[in-house]
Amino acid sequence: MTKKRDRLLLFLANRRTASLAIYAGMVQYLALWAFPNYQERLLIGGLFLYVFRIPYFIKIREHAFVAQSVFFFSVEFVALFLALQARGIKLPECYALF
């Protein structure tokens, strides 16, 4: 079990994994505006991308990026929560609230 966990942690703390997650996040932000009917699903997918971004920056001790990622994770989570609670509010308006 320990070897599997160590391999998973090495995979998550890899620079290539973090880079792919960052580029996927950029595509996700573009898709949020291009596909308004799927914004809730895209936000859920974007929340999982933070799992692949943050460990590498913790490893290299880039605290500013980690703090920024935690902030954006919180904003996306609140926007998702607001969108699910009030279906009449569009997600761009949820982002404008913050």
Disulfide bonds with the S-S distance in Angstrom:
none
